Amino acid sequence: MAKRPVLARNDHAATWLQAWEDLGRAPRTLDAHARGPAEYLALREREAVDPLSAGRPQVRVFVRELTSRPHRRGVNVVSIESGVGLANATI
């Protein structure tokens, strides 16, 4: 969790990730499963919204961000609806 300190600051996220680690998941699997929650929690911190009290409007903001951001692997990876952003399966 040192790589994603935002998870360590959230007891629920830290417990969830620890459970995955206790199951003996590979480091890359842990990283893949931690990436989304870490980004979501970071957004909630930036907007000063408690993630446990966040509702649909806050989740929509996060999903909208995911569908509009450039993909880190380049412009060839696109979502079906938007032409940019992460793949629908990733979201």
Summary of the structure (lengths in Angstrom):
residues: 91
radius of gyration: 14.2
end to end distance: 21.8
largest distance: 38.3
contacts: 217
relative contact order: 0.10
helix: 54%
strand: 0%
